[in-house]
């Protein structure tokens, strides 16, 4: 029922020419994948920066627009294109080590970005692309940016699951990486806490935060401390909040200011 209501909402013209549902056929996974694309009012024949905004576990590409309808206002306010990809309920945005049908890293960085740049007027360098997300999407945003700094110049995370090793029995991660006891290298190679060496000495712009009452609070705090020890520049914030939609819309506001500053610095 929610899906029907959502598409009827678009068809009424309230979002009219400003919100697209872009379907991209993934050759790597041999299936079509839907994505929301939000264009600013100022969209015209000039190139715009793009923010990729990832949903969390159990969600889909409609989560952000359904829960934060102000996304359209934010696209206008900051003159940016906002893309909300579908990451499957439990993809964690990487290519699975054991399931060849789950290749969401390849999908986003090679297939979706290419299609967005082809269809829309975008800035096509890392200075014109940023990525952020919540929970699973927060980990995914850092993961994709850490590994693909030729694609993304800035990244953020809201309540991200920054150390998957500490949650071996949750969110179907073992169906992507195998059992932790049998394949610890799969887990360590695909979790942010073990990937900071990829950005030491690099210029990737980073912002992340987490609420005090969030079950991911400790792993975010640990990542912050590790980045300090490794002299990795970043912005980190702790504030009151839980792992829910009361927290993330407010968190997004800070990320948008951060990314707007990043985009403008590259002009």
C-alpha positions in Angstrom: 0.0 0.0 0.0 2.8 2.4 0.8 4.4 1.9 -2.6 1.1 2.6 -4.4 0.5 5.8 -2.4 4.1 7.0 -3.1 3.7 6.7 -6.9 0.3 8.3 -6.9 1.9 11.1 -5.0 4.4 11.7 -7.8 1.8 11.4 -10.5 -0.3 14.2 -9.0 2.3 16.6 -10.2 3.2 17.9 -6.7 6.8 16.9 -7.5 6.2 17.1 -11.3 9.4 17.6 -13.2 11.6 17.7 -10.1 11.5 14.0 -9.0 12.3 11.1 -11.2 12.2 7.4 -10.6 15.2 6.2 -12.6 15.4 2.5 -13.4 18.9 1.2 -14.2 19.5 -2.2 -15.5 22.4 -3.8 -13.6 24.5 -5.9 -15.9 26.5 -7.2 -12.9 23.4 -8.5 -11.2 21.2 -9.0 -14.3 18.2 -7.1 -12.9 16.7 -3.7 -13.0 17.2 -1.4 -10.0 15.1 1.6 -9.1 16.4 4.9 -7.8 14.9 8.3 -6.9 16.6 11.3 -8.5 15.7 14.8 -7.2 16.5 17.8 -9.3 16.7 21.4 -8.1 14.4 24.1 -9.4 17.4 25.7 -10.9 18.1 22.6 -13.0 19.1 23.7 -16.6 21.9 23.4 -19.1 24.7 23.6 -16.6 26.4 20.9 -14.5 25.3 20.2 -11.0 27.0 18.4 -8.1 25.4 15.1 -7.0 24.8 13.8 -3.5 24.1 10.0 -3.3 21.9 9.3 -0.3 21.8 5.7 0.9 19.0 4.0 2.9 19.5 1.6 5.9 18.9 -2.1 6.4 15.3 -3.3 5.6 14.7 -0.2 3.6 14.6 0.7 -0.1 15.1 3.6 -2.5 11.9 5.3 -1.3 12.8 5.5 2.4 14.4 9.0 2.3 11.8 10.7 0.2 9.0 9.2 2.2 10.4 10.0 5.6 12.1 13.4 4.7 9.9 15.1 2.0 12.0 18.2 2.5 14.6 16.6 0.3 13.1 18.5 -2.7 13.5 21.7 -0.7 17.1 20.8 0.1 17.9 20.1 -3.6 16.6 23.6 -4.4 18.4 25.3 -1.4 21.8 23.8 -2.2 21.5 23.6 -6.0 22.4 19.9 -6.0 21.0 16.7 -7.5 20.1 14.1 -4.9 20.1 10.5 -5.8 18.6 7.8 -3.6 19.7 4.4 -4.8 18.0 1.1 -4.0 20.5 -1.0 -2.0 18.4 -4.1 -1.4 17.2 -4.5 2.2 20.5 -6.1 3.3 23.2 -5.5 0.7 25.5 -3.4 2.9 26.5 -1.8 -0.4 29.5 -4.1 -1.2 30.0 -7.0 -3.6 29.2 -10.2 -1.7 32.1 -12.7 -1.2 29.8 -15.6 -1.5 26.6 -14.5 -3.4 27.2 -13.5 -7.0 23.8 -11.9 -7.2 24.7 -9.3 -4.7 27.0 -6.8 -6.3 25.9 -3.4 -5.0 29.3 -1.9 -4.9 29.7 -2.5 -8.6 26.2 -1.4 -9.3 26.6 2.0 -7.6 30.1 3.0 -8.6 30.1 1.6 -12.2 26.5 1.4 -13.3 24.4 3.9 -11.4 27.0 6.8 -11.4 27.5 6.2 -15.2 23.8 6.3 -15.9 23.2 9.4 -13.8 26.0 11.3 -15.5 24.7 10.2 -18.9 21.0 11.2 -18.2 21.5 14.4 -16.2 23.7 17.5 -16.2 26.2 16.6 -13.6 29.7 17.4 -12.4 31.7 14.3 -13.3 34.7 14.6 -11.1 35.1 13.6 -7.4 34.9 17.3 -6.5 31.3 17.2 -7.7 30.2 14.0 -6.0 29.5 13.1 -2.4 27.8 10.2 -0.7 26.2 9.7 2.7 23.6 7.5 4.3 22.1 6.1 7.5 22.9 2.9 9.4 23.7 0.3 6.7 23.9 3.2 4.3 26.3 5.1 6.6 28.7 2.2 6.5 28.1 1.8 2.8 28.8 5.5 2.1 32.2 5.3 3.8 32.9 2.0 2.2 32.3 3.2 -1.3 34.1 6.5 -0.8 37.1 4.8 0.9 37.5 2.4 -2.0 36.6 4.7 -4.8 38.2 8.1 -4.2 38.3 8.6 -8.0 34.5 8.7 -7.9 33.6 10.4 -4.6 35.4 13.4 -3.0 33.4 13.5 0.2 31.5 11.1 2.3 29.2 11.0 5.4 27.6 8.6 7.7 24.6 8.9 10.1 24.5 6.2 12.8 26.6 3.9 10.6 27.4 0.3 11.5 31.2 1.0 11.4 32.4 -2.4 12.7 30.5 -5.3 11.3 32.7 -7.8 13.1 30.9 -6.9 16.4 27.5 -7.9 14.9 28.1 -11.3 13.3 24.6 -12.5 13.8 22.6 -9.5 12.6 21.1 -8.1 9.5 22.0 -11.1 7.3 25.6 -10.0 6.9 26.7 -13.6 7.1 24.7 -14.3 3.9 27.1 -11.8 2.1 30.4 -12.6 3.8 30.0 -16.1 5.1 30.1 -17.2 8.8 32.5 -14.9 10.7 34.3 -17.8 12.4 35.0 -19.5 9.1 35.7 -16.4 7.0 37.1 -13.6 9.3 39.1 -12.1 6.4 35.9 -11.5 4.5 34.5 -9.5 7.4 37.6 -7.5 8.1 38.2 -6.7 4.4 34.7 -5.3 4.2 34.2 -3.3 7.4 35.1 0.3 7.9 37.0 -0.1 11.1 39.6 -2.2 9.3 39.8 0.1 6.1 41.1 3.4 7.4 44.5 2.7 5.8 42.9 3.5 2.5 42.4 7.1 3.4 45.5 7.9 5.5 47.2 10.9 3.9 44.3 11.3 1.4 42.1 14.3 0.8 38.7 12.6 1.2 36.4 14.9 3.1 34.5 13.1 5.9 31.6 13.8 8.3 29.9 11.3 10.6 27.8 11.3 13.7 25.8 9.1 16.0 23.3 9.5 18.9 24.2 8.7 22.4 21.4 6.1 22.7 22.1 4.4 19.4 23.3 0.8 19.4 26.0 1.8 17.0 27.3 4.6 19.3 30.3 2.8 20.6 31.6 1.7 17.2 31.3 5.2 15.9 33.2 6.6 18.9 35.9 4.0 18.3 36.2 4.9 14.7 36.5 8.6 15.6 39.3 7.7 18.1 41.1 5.6 15.5 41.0 8.4 13.0 42.5 10.8 15.5 45.3 8.4 16.1 45.9 8.0 12.4 45.7 11.8 11.7 42.8 11.4 9.4 40.9 14.7 9.1 37.2 14.4 9.7 34.2 16.0 11.4 32.6 13.9 14.1 29.5 14.7 16.3 27.8 13.0 19.1 24.3 14.3 20.1 21.2 13.0 21.9 19.3 10.5 19.8 18.4 6.9 19.0 18.6 4.8 15.8 15.4 6.2 14.3 13.7 8.7 12.0 13.6 11.2 14.7 17.4 11.5 14.5 18.3 11.2 10.8 16.4 14.2 9.3 18.2 16.5 11.7 21.5 14.8 11.1 21.0 15.2 7.3 20.9 19.0 7.7 24.5 19.1 9.0 25.6 16.8 6.2 24.1 19.0 3.6 25.9 22.1 4.9 29.1 20.1 4.9 28.7 18.9 1.4 27.5 22.3 0.1 30.8 23.8 1.4 32.7 21.0 -0.2 31.0 21.5 -3.6 31.5 25.2 -3.5 35.2 24.9 -2.6 35.7 22.9 -5.8 34.1 25.5 -8.1 
